C-alpha cells in the first residue's frame, strides 16, 4: 500500500508545471524542478526557520522545489550543479550545517541580499527549500521614567541659623608721600637685546639635496619591485591566464607507495580536490591545486593543504585559454632576486633619510 501511495505521489508531481528558474534568487536551474511549496504540517517552514536562526536571521518569502533522485549520489550531483548555478549568478555560498543523512543548510550572499538554502533528501527525490533572510528586529528599550518634578515647593526649614552680616573689607591705605628732600629711586630700564648683524640661511636650503636623494631612492625602489613582478609574469605564464569562479565539491588524500634508492618502501600522500567551474557557458571539472602538485611526506601535511579549501566553498581558478579544461587554484609567486633586494634596500635608505629630515 505504501509503494502504491509513493507511485501515485510521484505521478502527480510529474504532471505539475515544471519550474526552470528560482524567482527569489534569480537563478536558472540546471534541471527543471516541480513545485514543492505545499506544507500541510509546517515541517518545511520549521526547517527554514531553524536554518535562518542558526545564521542569526529570520525568513521572509519562501520557495520550495523538488527533483527526482534515484539515490543519494544522484541527489548530491544535482545539488552540486545547482550550487554552481548560484555561484555563476553571483551568489557566495557559506555552509551553515550538514547532517549524516544528507541534509545541507547554506547561507547565500549577494551584495546586500541574503538567502537561506536547505537541501532536504526525500524518498526517491531531493528537495530545495529557499527563503529570503532578514535581520532580526531588535526589541524596544524599556521607557525611562520621567525625572521628579523640580517645581514642587521646598519644605520649610524649622531651625534656620541666624543671618550673618558680612562687613566689606576696608580699602587699602594709600602710600604716604615722601618727605621733602628725600631722594626717589627710579627703576632702571631692561638691558637692550642684542640684534644679529648677519642673517643665516634657512634650514630648508640644507635639506633640499637630502630630499632629492630620498625621492630618487624611492623611485629606484619602486622600479626594483615592479621589475620583480614583471620578471615573475614572464617566467610563469599562469599569471596571464584568465580566471573563473569554481565550487569545491570534495577533497581527499591519496596514499602512494614507492621504493627508494635502496629498495625500501616509502609512503607519500597526495592532496586531491574536485571542483567545477564554467567558461563561456560550458562546465568543466578540475582537480589540480597547483601547476606542479607534489605529494606530502605525512597525511597531516596533506590535510592541512585541503583545509584551505572546505567543501562547497567558492575559489578563484586560473584556466588555460587554449585549453579551458585545465585549471589550477594556486599560482607560485616568483622567488625574490637581486632586483627585489635592490628595491627593498632603496626603500629602507629613503625611509632613514626622511626620518632624519622630519624628526
Secondary structure, DSSP 8 states (H G I E B T S, - for coil): -HHHHHHHHHHHHHTS-EEEEETTTTEEEEEEEEE----TTSHHHHHHHHHHHHTTEEEEEEEEEEEE-SSHHHHHHHHHHHHHHHHHTT-EEEEEEE-TTS-EEEEEEETTEEEEEEEEEETTEEEEEEEEEEE--------------TTS-----SS--------------------TT---------------SS----HHHHHHHHHHHHHHHHHHHHHHHHHHHHHHHHH-GGGGSEEEEEEEEEEEEEEEEEE-TTS-EEEEEEEEEEEEEEETTEEEEE--SSTT---BSSHHHHHHHHHTS-TT-EEEEEE-SS-TT-EES--------HHHHHHHHHHHHHHHHHHHHH-
